[in-house]
Amino acid sequence: MHWTKRPIHFIDFEGSRSSGILEFGVVTMQGGELVDFRTRFCPATGRIPPEDAAVHGLKAEDLAKEAPFADEWEYFCGLRAKGPFAAHYASAEHSMIKSIWPYPRTGADFARPGRSATDWGPWIDTARLYEQLIQGVTSTKLETVVVRQKLQAELDIEAQRHCPAGRAHYHCALYDALAGAVLLRTLLQRPEYSSATIAWLYQMSTADAEKREALRQTDLF
């Protein structure tokens, strides 16, 4: 299945397994265009370490009146039913969402058309994609990759359009989701990757040889 045939939902969570998800950001890419954006704060379900608050700028007292993240079950299941999830360092987002809901509803397996899937993954991971596909990438830290690929100005334009006031910078959920989506869009605009399939993106998003082989198809690229 060509990557343009399904929406790809780029996700970022701020928080931790101990504090819970404090903010989420979702950017949906369809056919190479960023078409939908959603973000909001969520109350802490545990202690927010001061060192974490210093990074993401979120404090428990400021979030106490927000609706719990668990209220978003229908939303995230709906996203997963329509297209694959993506993230920068996707293992973190995968771990976070599974800490709330171990499994989504059974839905389509986008790596194997005609089959069903019962997991939030596999995920498309821009950190792994840039590490393996782009020559000269020595650090896959989100900000570093954006700057090295000369995408900071493009990202900031998108952030001005879509991010809430005061949350248009790194370590804010929608901003980081936008950063990953811009990275993925830019990668897939390269002529050598114009025929990429979702299954191939899944494969190249893991460095685990066994997982990659399990995802391998005969008509990937």
N, C-alpha and C positions, 0 to 999 in steps of 0.2 A: 504494500500500500504506500503510494507516494505521500511524502510528508504534508503536502497541501490538501490532502483529502479529508483530514480531520483537524479540528481545532486543537492547538497545543496550549495547555494551561500552565503558565510559569508561576510558581508559588514561592513565597518566602514567609517564614515565621520568625518573629522576634520573641524571645523567651527561652525557656529550658524545660527539661522534664521535671525539675524541681519546682519551678515557679508557674509552670503551665504556659500556654500560648498567650502572650500579652498583646500581640498585634499580628494580623495577617495581611498579606498583599497578594493579589492574584491579577495577572495580566494574561489575557487570552489572545493568541496569535492565530489568525486564519488566513491561509494563502499568502503568507509573508507580510500581512498587515496586522498591527496591534489594534484590536477591535473592541475589547471590553476590559474594564478595570474595576477592581473592588478592593476596599481596605477598611478595616476598623480596629478599634482597640477592644480588648477583652480583660476581664478582671483576673488578677492573680489567683491561682489555686494553691499556692505555696509561697515560701519566702523568696523574695527577689534579692540575690546577693548584691551588695553595694558595687562590686566590680562589674557586674552585668548591667546595673542601672547606669553606670558611668559610660558604658558603650552605647546602649540603645536609648538612654534618656527616659526610661519609663519607670514610674514609681507606683507602688500599690495604692496609695491614697488617691492618686489621680485617676485610677482605673476602676475603683470600687463600684461605681454606679453603672458600668457598662454591662451589656448582656453577655452571658457566658459563651465561650467558644463552642461549647457543646450544642448550642442552638443552631449551629451551621451545618448540622448533619445532612439535611436535604440538599443544601447548596453544594457541598463538596461531593456527595454521591452523584448529584446531577452533573457536575463537571466531569467526574471520572467516567460516567456513562457515555459522554460525548467525545472524549479525546484523551490522549496521554497527559500525564503530569510531567513537568520539567522543573529543575532547580539548579542552582549553582552549588556544588557539593550536596547532591540530592540525598545522601544518606542521612543528613541532619533533619531535613524536612520529612523524610519517610519515617524516621524514628519518632519524631514529634507527633505526627498525625496518628501513627499506630498506638501511641501512648494514650490517646483519647478514644479512638475507635480502632480496634485491631484489624477489622476488615470492612470494606465497603459492601454495598449490595453486589451480587453477581452481575457482571456486565460483559461487554465485548472484550476480547483479547486483541489488541491492536497490532501485536506482533504476529499473530496467527489468525488471519481472518477465518471466520466460521466457528471459532472456538470461544469459550467463555473464560473469564478471569475472576478471581475472588481475592484480589490484593490491590493495594493502592499503587503498587509498582507493576512492571519495572518503570523506572524514571529515565527521562532524557536529562543528562547531566552536562552542563556547559563547561564545568571545570575539567572534566575528563575529556570532552570533545576537543577543547583547545589544547590541552596537554598532549593529546595524541595526534592531532591533525594539523596544528599550526606550528611551523618551524620557528624556533627561537623563543618559545614560551618557557621561561625558567621558573616563573611563579604563577600559580593559578589563583592567587588571591583576587577576589572580585574587582576591587578598585584597580589593582595592578594590571589586570588583563584589559579592562576598559581603557585605561590610559595608554597602554602599549599599542592597542589597536586603533588609537586616535578616535575613540567613540565618546569621549566625555562630553563634548559640546552637544552631540546628538541626544545623549542621555539626559542632559540638563534641560533641553528643549521639551522632551517628553515629560520630564518631571514637573516642569512649570505648568504643563497642561493638566496633569492628572493627580499629582500628589497633594495631600492636605497641607495647609499652612504649617510651616515649621518642621515638616517631615520630608523635605526634598533633599535628603543627603544619605550617605551610606549608613547602614545599620538601622534604616527605617524600612518597614516591610514592603510597601509598594515601590519605593525607590529601588531597593535591591531586586525586586521582581522585575521591574522595568529594565534594570541593568542586564540581568540574565536574558531577558527577551530580546533586547537590542543585540547582545552578543550572538544569540542563536540566529536571529534574522540575518545578521551580517555574514555569519558563516555560510548559511544556506543560499546567500546571494552569489557566492563564488561559483564560477562556471563548473569547476570540478565536482561540486556537490549538488548541482541543480537536479540530479536524478535521485537524490537520496530518498530512501524509504524510511518509514517509522521503525521498522524492524532493524535496519542498519544503524539508525541513530541509537536505538536501545543497545545494540551490540557495542558500538564505539563509546558508550557511556559507562562501560565497566572495564576494569583492568583484570578482572578475574577470568582466566581462560576457560574454566568450566562453565561459568555463567554465560560467557560469550558464545560458546559452542552450543549451549542449550537454546539460545536465541537465534542461531544461524538458520537461514532459509536458503533455498536454491535460487530465488529470484530477488535478491535483496537490492541490487544496485545496477 
